[in-house]
Amino acid sequence: MAYGVMIPGIGGTGVITVGAVLAMAAHLEGRAASTYDMTGLSQKNGAVYSHLQIAQNTAQLRANRLGLGDADLVLGFDMVAALGDEAFRTLDPARSRFVGNHRVLPTAMQALNPEAKVDFGLLARKVSAKLGDERAAYLDATGLATALMGDAVFSNFLLVGAALQLGWLPVGRAALQRALELNGVSVKA
């Protein structure tokens, strides 16, 4: 059976790259992987979804797009995108896990009304209502990436690292490191 990973985020922040790196890590471990990327009308600053499946062999891979309850893991790089229907419908209360960025990024609504705020607590409660608290983890990946590496662009890979440390990522550390090296972008960071 394939392990499904839903990766919702914002265009231009490396969502597609993370999916490709995880697929390469699976390949390096001798397993099969498929990705299906949805960039929508706006590839920059709009919602982007990468559907990833990892299996022991290609015969175990299903349709490229994750369907209802198909996600074993959701990497919520952007919480608003993660709770949109494209990603949220892939959650299964009995098996899915969720790793999310505690920092909620500004939305288009805030450009029109700077006073408007998206409440992280409300978003986290929606995840908890679906999965329970024990199946979800959050960290301020944006703040940590900015503080530790000087650039918020590394926040997505901090969430990948958190999922790896929790044992929720279907690839190993060595394969992930090698896949990052093969990607060739900001390898040292």
C-alpha positions as CSV (number, residue, x, y, z in Angstrom):
1,M,0.0,0.0,0.0
2,A,1.2,3.5,-0.8
3,Y,2.0,6.1,1.9
4,G,0.3,9.4,0.9
5,V,1.8,12.7,1.7
6,M,-0.2,15.9,1.0
7,I,1.9,19.0,0.9
8,P,-0.1,22.3,0.9
9,G,1.6,25.6,0.8
10,I,2.1,28.9,-1.0
11,G,3.5,29.3,-4.5
12,G,7.1,30.3,-4.7
13,T,8.1,28.8,-1.4
14,G,9.4,25.4,-2.5
15,V,6.3,23.2,-2.1
16,I,7.0,21.5,-5.4
17,T,10.7,21.1,-4.6
18,V,9.9,19.4,-1.3
19,G,7.7,16.9,-3.1
20,A,10.4,16.2,-5.6
21,V,13.1,15.9,-2.9
22,L,11.0,13.4,-0.9
23,A,10.2,11.4,-4.1
24,M,14.0,11.3,-4.9
25,A,14.7,10.1,-1.3
26,A,12.2,7.3,-1.8
27,H,13.9,6.4,-5.1
28,L,17.3,6.4,-3.4
29,E,15.9,3.8,-0.9
30,G,14.8,1.6,-3.8
31,R,11.1,2.4,-3.6
32,A,8.6,3.8,-6.0
33,A,7.1,7.3,-5.8
34,S,4.7,9.5,-7.7
35,T,4.0,13.2,-7.5
36,Y,1.1,15.3,-8.8
37,D,1.5,19.0,-8.4
38,M,-1.3,21.6,-8.5
39,T,-0.1,25.1,-8.9
40,G,-3.5,26.7,-9.9
41,L,-3.8,30.0,-11.7
42,S,-1.1,31.8,-9.7
43,Q,2.2,30.1,-9.2
44,K,3.5,32.8,-6.8
45,N,1.7,33.5,-3.6
46,G,-1.3,31.4,-4.4
47,A,-2.2,28.0,-2.9
48,V,-0.1,25.1,-4.3
49,Y,-0.5,21.4,-3.5
50,S,1.9,18.6,-4.1
51,H,0.4,15.1,-3.9
52,L,3.1,12.5,-3.1
53,Q,2.8,8.7,-2.8
54,I,5.6,6.4,-1.8
55,A,5.4,2.6,-2.1
56,Q,7.6,-0.5,-2.2
57,N,6.9,-0.9,-5.9
58,T,5.0,0.8,-8.7
59,A,2.2,-1.7,-8.6
60,Q,1.2,-0.3,-5.2
61,L,0.9,3.3,-6.4
62,R,-2.7,4.5,-6.9
63,A,-4.0,7.5,-8.9
64,N,-1.5,10.3,-8.7
65,R,-3.9,12.7,-6.9
66,L,-4.7,11.8,-3.3
67,G,-8.4,11.4,-2.7
68,L,-10.7,11.3,0.3
69,G,-8.8,10.0,3.3
70,D,-5.7,9.1,1.3
71,A,-3.1,11.1,3.3
72,D,-1.0,9.4,5.9
73,L,0.8,12.7,6.4
74,V,-0.1,16.4,5.7
75,L,2.9,18.8,5.8
76,G,1.0,22.0,6.4
77,F,3.5,24.6,5.1
78,D,0.6,27.1,5.0
79,M,-2.2,26.5,7.4
80,V,-4.8,28.3,5.3
81,A,-4.0,26.1,2.3
82,A,-3.8,23.0,4.5
83,L,-7.4,23.6,5.6
84,G,-8.7,24.2,2.1
85,D,-10.7,21.4,0.6
86,E,-8.0,20.1,-1.7
87,A,-5.8,19.2,1.3
88,F,-8.3,18.8,4.2
89,R,-10.4,16.1,2.4
90,T,-7.3,13.9,2.2
91,L,-7.2,13.5,6.0
92,D,-8.3,10.3,7.6
93,P,-9.1,10.4,11.3
94,A,-7.8,6.8,11.8
95,R,-4.4,7.1,10.1
96,S,-3.4,10.7,9.1
97,R,-0.9,12.8,10.9
98,F,-0.4,16.6,10.5
99,V,2.7,18.7,10.9
100,G,2.0,22.4,10.5
101,N,3.6,25.8,10.5
102,H,2.4,27.7,13.6
103,R,3.0,31.0,11.7
104,V,0.0,31.9,9.6
105,L,1.1,33.8,6.5
106,P,-0.8,36.9,5.4
107,T,-3.7,36.3,3.1
108,A,-5.2,38.3,0.2
109,M,-8.0,39.3,2.6
110,Q,-5.4,41.2,4.7
111,A,-4.3,43.2,1.7
112,L,-7.8,44.6,1.6
113,N,-8.2,44.9,5.3
114,P,-4.9,45.1,7.3
115,E,-6.8,44.7,10.5
116,A,-8.1,41.2,9.5
117,K,-6.2,38.4,11.1
118,V,-6.3,34.6,10.6
119,D,-6.5,32.9,14.0
120,F,-4.0,30.0,14.2
121,G,-6.0,28.6,17.2
122,L,-9.1,28.2,15.1
123,L,-7.2,26.4,12.3
124,A,-5.4,24.1,14.8
125,R,-8.8,23.3,16.4
126,K,-10.2,22.3,13.1
127,V,-7.3,19.8,12.6
128,S,-7.7,18.5,16.1
129,A,-11.4,18.0,15.6
130,K,-10.6,15.8,12.6
131,L,-7.5,14.0,13.9
132,G,-7.2,14.5,17.6
133,D,-4.3,16.3,19.3
134,E,-1.9,13.4,19.4
135,R,-1.9,13.2,15.6
136,A,-0.9,16.8,15.0
137,A,2.3,18.8,15.7
138,Y,3.1,22.5,15.1
139,L,6.1,24.7,15.2
140,D,6.9,28.3,14.2
141,A,8.9,27.1,11.2
142,T,8.9,30.6,9.7
143,G,10.3,32.2,12.8
144,L,12.9,29.4,13.4
145,A,14.0,29.5,9.7
146,T,14.4,33.3,9.9
147,A,16.3,33.2,13.2
148,L,18.5,30.2,12.5
149,M,19.2,30.7,8.7
150,G,18.3,34.3,8.0
151,D,15.5,33.4,5.5
152,A,11.9,32.1,5.9
153,V,12.3,30.1,2.7
154,F,13.8,27.3,4.8
155,S,10.7,26.9,6.9
156,N,9.3,24.1,4.7
157,F,12.3,21.9,5.2
158,L,12.2,22.6,9.0
159,L,8.7,21.1,8.9
160,V,10.1,18.1,6.9
161,G,12.8,17.7,9.6
162,A,10.1,17.8,12.3
163,A,8.1,15.1,10.5
164,L,11.3,13.0,10.2
165,Q,12.1,13.4,13.9
166,L,8.5,12.4,14.8
167,G,8.9,9.2,12.7
168,W,6.0,10.3,10.5
169,L,8.1,10.7,7.3
170,P,8.3,7.6,5.0
171,V,11.9,8.1,4.1
172,G,15.1,8.0,6.1
173,R,17.5,10.7,7.1
174,A,20.4,9.5,4.9
175,A,18.2,9.3,1.8
176,L,16.7,12.7,2.5
177,Q,20.2,14.3,2.9
178,R,21.4,12.7,-0.4
179,A,18.2,13.9,-2.2
180,L,18.9,17.4,-1.0
181,E,22.4,17.2,-2.3
182,L,21.2,16.0,-5.7
183,N,18.7,18.8,-5.8
184,G,21.7,21.1,-5.6
185,V,20.0,24.2,-4.3
186,S,21.1,25.7,-0.9
187,V,22.5,22.3,0.1
188,K,24.6,23.6,2.9
189,A,21.7,25.5,4.5
